[in-house]
């Protein structure tokens, strides 16, 4: 891991009307995969859009690899250094995989046609889509479309990769394949992975940030988040009304999270347990973003 942060953000604040989308968010991102975990409406997409320079914050500042997007020149440099996979990538259905990624490469100012086409072939090969590069996007599966969007984000070998809910809607096999691609993408660059899937964070990330109501509630390692639930998860034959969360498992017993009664049958905590307890420290209502 590099010691200097790829992204340094301080006091990022953004409101939509009277609703806070980001509330004084400060963070440092370094090489590797960092998970941005939070419920729907927590502000995850807003934060990624701000870092991608798609929308400006009302207050606060950030830099990417030393460049300040607060200036026109700095913003242009930041856009050259990042790759962005939005939650809903826009595809022209009649584009082929190749022509779509080539179009993105043109937008990223790769003007030499031969060099640009080599780069397009490289990123399509990186996501294992070389054999369908001439196929129209409307004929490809959802998993393949997500990989095309990732290929487009990888154009130009960006130092910062922003991924917004990239595994939503994928079946288990597609999700496993996509996790492999994200893990590989995190080697030698900084990846910020927005998700509400705790299993994605547990399997991929060396750091995790929990965001709710536009505020950072936790920042640390997955092991540290899991440890938040140590001694606070237990098994019972009936639902414990004192538990903050409780559900019947496939074995017929109940898994409870919260403050266990004396003599409870304690269980090993998971990252999801720690995440639930961190969220429980905030009011239940989450502002829509």
C-alpha positions in Angstrom: 0.0 0.0 0.0 1.2 3.5 -0.8 1.5 5.9 2.2 0.2 9.0 0.4 -3.6 9.1 0.0 -5.0 9.1 -3.5 -8.0 11.0 -2.3 -8.1 13.5 0.5 -11.5 15.0 1.3 -12.4 17.4 4.0 -15.8 18.7 5.2 -17.8 17.7 2.1 -21.4 18.9 2.5 -24.2 18.9 0.0 -27.9 19.6 0.5 -30.8 19.0 -1.8 -33.4 21.5 -0.7 -33.5 21.1 3.0 -32.3 17.5 2.9 -28.6 16.8 3.8 -27.1 14.4 1.3 -23.6 14.7 2.6 -22.9 16.1 6.1 -19.3 17.2 6.7 -17.7 14.1 5.2 -13.9 13.8 5.5 -12.0 10.8 4.3 -8.7 9.5 3.0 -8.5 6.8 0.3 -5.3 4.9 -0.4 -4.3 2.1 -2.8 -6.5 -1.0 -2.6 -10.3 -1.6 -2.4 -12.3 0.4 0.1 -15.9 -0.5 0.7 -18.5 2.3 1.1 -21.3 0.6 3.0 -24.7 2.0 3.8 -28.4 1.6 3.4 -30.3 2.9 0.4 -30.5 6.7 0.7 -27.4 7.0 2.9 -25.6 9.3 0.5 -23.3 6.8 -1.1 -24.2 7.7 -4.7 -24.0 11.4 -3.9 -20.5 11.0 -2.5 -19.3 9.1 -5.6 -20.8 11.7 -7.9 -19.0 14.5 -6.0 -15.7 12.6 -6.1 -16.3 12.0 -9.8 -16.8 15.7 -10.3 -20.3 15.1 -11.7 -21.8 17.4 -9.1 -20.1 20.0 -6.9 -20.3 20.0 -3.1 -21.9 23.1 -1.4 -18.9 23.2 1.0 -15.7 21.3 1.6 -12.9 20.3 -0.7 -11.0 17.3 -2.0 -8.0 16.4 -4.1 -7.2 13.4 -6.3 -3.6 12.5 -6.6 -2.8 16.1 -5.6 -5.1 17.8 -8.1 -7.8 20.1 -6.9 -11.1 19.9 -8.9 -12.1 23.3 -7.5 -10.3 24.8 -10.5 -11.1 24.2 -14.2 -7.6 22.9 -14.8 -7.6 20.7 -11.7 -11.1 19.3 -12.6 -9.9 18.3 -16.0 -6.8 16.5 -14.5 -9.0 14.7 -12.0 -11.3 13.5 -14.8 -8.3 12.2 -16.6 -7.2 10.2 -13.6 -10.4 8.5 -12.6 -12.7 5.9 -13.9 -16.4 5.9 -12.9 -19.0 3.2 -13.1 -22.3 4.7 -12.2 -25.2 2.7 -10.7 -27.1 2.9 -14.0 -24.7 3.1 -16.9 -26.3 4.5 -20.0 -25.9 2.3 -23.0 -27.0 2.9 -26.6 -28.6 -0.5 -27.4 -27.3 -0.6 -30.9 -23.7 0.0 -30.0 -21.5 -3.0 -29.9 -19.3 -3.6 -26.8 -16.3 -2.3 -28.8 -18.0 0.9 -30.1 -19.4 1.8 -26.7 -16.0 1.5 -25.0 -14.4 3.3 -28.0 -16.9 6.1 -27.6 -15.9 6.5 -23.9 -12.2 6.4 -24.9 -12.8 9.3 -27.3 -14.5 11.3 -24.5 -11.4 10.6 -22.4 -9.3 12.3 -25.1 -7.6 9.3 -26.6 -7.3 10.9 -30.0 -4.8 8.5 -31.7 -7.1 6.0 -33.4 -4.7 3.0 -33.5 -3.5 3.6 -29.9 -7.1 4.1 -28.8 -8.3 0.8 -30.4 -5.4 -1.0 -28.7 -6.6 0.4 -25.4 -10.2 -0.6 -26.0 -9.1 -4.2 -26.9 -7.0 -4.3 -23.7 -9.8 -3.3 -21.3 -12.3 -5.7 -23.0 -9.8 -8.5 -22.6 -9.3 -7.5 -19.0 -13.0 -8.1 -18.3 -13.0 -11.2 -20.5 -15.2 -9.8 -23.3 -12.9 -10.0 -26.3 -15.0 -12.7 -27.9 -18.2 -10.6 -27.8 -16.7 -7.2 -28.6 -18.6 -7.1 -31.9 -22.0 -8.0 -30.4 -24.7 -5.4 -29.9 -25.2 -4.5 -26.3 -28.9 -5.2 -26.4 -28.1 -8.8 -27.0 -25.8 -9.2 -24.0 -26.7 -10.4 -20.5 -26.9 -8.0 -17.5 -23.6 -9.4 -16.2 -21.9 -8.8 -19.5 -23.3 -5.2 -19.6 -21.8 -4.5 -16.2 -18.5 -5.8 -17.4 -18.7 -3.5 -20.4 -19.3 -0.6 -18.1 -16.3 -1.7 -16.0 -14.1 -1.9 -19.1 -15.1 1.7 -20.0 -14.2 2.8 -16.5 -10.8 1.2 -16.9 -9.9 3.1 -20.0 -6.7 5.0 -19.7 -5.5 3.0 -16.6 -7.0 5.4 -14.0 -5.5 5.8 -10.6 -8.9 6.1 -9.0 -11.8 3.8 -9.7 -15.3 4.7 -8.4 -17.8 1.8 -8.6 -21.5 2.4 -7.6 -23.4 -0.8 -6.7 -21.7 -2.8 -9.5 -23.0 -6.2 -8.3 -26.7 -5.3 -7.9 -29.0 -7.5 -10.0 -26.3 -10.1 -10.8 -26.8 -13.7 -10.2 -24.3 -15.6 -7.8 -22.0 -16.7 -10.6 -21.9 -13.2 -12.2 -21.3 -11.7 -8.8 -18.4 -14.0 -8.1 -16.9 -13.2 -11.5 -17.3 -9.4 -10.9 -15.7 -9.7 -7.5 -12.6 -11.3 -9.2 -12.5 -8.3 -11.6 -12.8 -5.7 -8.8 -10.1 -7.5 -6.7 -7.8 -7.4 -9.7 -8.6 -3.8 -10.5 -7.6 -2.9 -6.9 -4.0 -4.0 -7.4 -1.9 -0.9 -8.0 -4.8 1.6 -7.8 -7.4 3.0 -5.5 -11.0 1.6 -5.7 -14.0 3.0 -3.9 -16.8 0.4 -4.0 -20.2 1.6 -3.0 -22.6 -1.2 -1.9 -25.2 -2.2 0.6 -24.0 -5.8 0.3 -21.9 -6.7 3.3 -20.6 -9.9 1.6 -19.0 -7.8 -1.1 -17.1 -5.8 1.5 -16.1 -8.9 3.5 -14.7 -10.6 0.4 -13.1 -7.7 -1.4 -12.2 -4.8 0.9 -9.2 -4.0 3.1 -11.0 -0.9 4.4 -14.6 -0.1 5.0 -16.6 3.2 5.5 -20.1 3.1 6.9 -22.3 6.0 5.7 -25.8 6.9 6.9 -27.8 10.1 6.7 -24.9 11.6 4.8 -22.5 11.1 7.8 -19.6 8.7 8.3 -20.4 6.4 11.2 -17.4 4.1 11.0 -14.1 3.9 9.2 -11.6 1.1 9.6 -10.9 -2.5 8.6 -13.5 -5.2 8.1 -12.1 -7.0 11.1 -12.6 -3.8 13.2 -16.2 -3.5 12.0 -16.9 -7.2 12.8 -15.4 -6.7 16.3 -18.1 -4.1 17.1 -20.4 -7.0 17.5 -18.1 -9.2 19.7 -20.1 -10.5 22.7 -23.3 -9.1 21.2 -24.6 -11.9 19.1 -26.3 -15.0 20.5 -28.5 -17.9 19.7 -31.9 -18.7 21.2 -34.8 -21.1 20.7 -37.3 -18.2 20.5 -37.0 -14.6 19.3 -35.5 -12.4 22.0 -37.7 -9.3 22.3 -34.8 -7.4 23.7 -32.6 -7.9 20.6 -32.0 -5.0 18.2 -32.3 -7.5 15.4 -33.4 -11.1 15.4 -34.2 -13.7 12.7 -34.9 -17.4 12.4 -32.0 -19.3 10.8 -32.1 -22.3 8.6 -31.5 -24.5 11.7 -34.7 -23.3 13.3 -32.9 -21.3 16.0 -32.9 -17.5 16.3 -29.8 -15.3 15.7 -30.0 -12.2 17.9 -27.9 -9.1 17.8 -27.9 -6.5 20.6 -27.2 -6.8 24.3 -27.4 -10.5 25.3 -29.0 -11.7 28.5 -26.8 -13.3 31.1 -25.8 -16.8 30.2 -26.7 -16.4 26.6 -25.3 -18.8 24.0 -22.9 -16.4 22.3 -22.0 -16.7 18.6 -19.1 -15.5 16.5 -19.9 -12.1 15.0 -19.9 -11.4 11.3 -19.2 -8.1 9.5 -23.0 -7.8 8.9 -23.6 -8.0 12.7 -21.1 -5.1 13.3 -22.7 -3.1 10.5 -26.2 -3.5 12.0 -25.0 -2.3 15.3 -23.2 0.7 13.8 -26.4 1.7 12.0 -28.4 1.1 15.2 -26.5 3.9 16.8 -28.2 6.4 14.4 -32.0 7.2 14.2 -33.8 4.8 12.0 -35.1 7.3 9.5 -32.7 7.8 6.6 -33.1 10.9 4.4 -33.7 10.0 0.7 -30.9 10.9 -1.7 
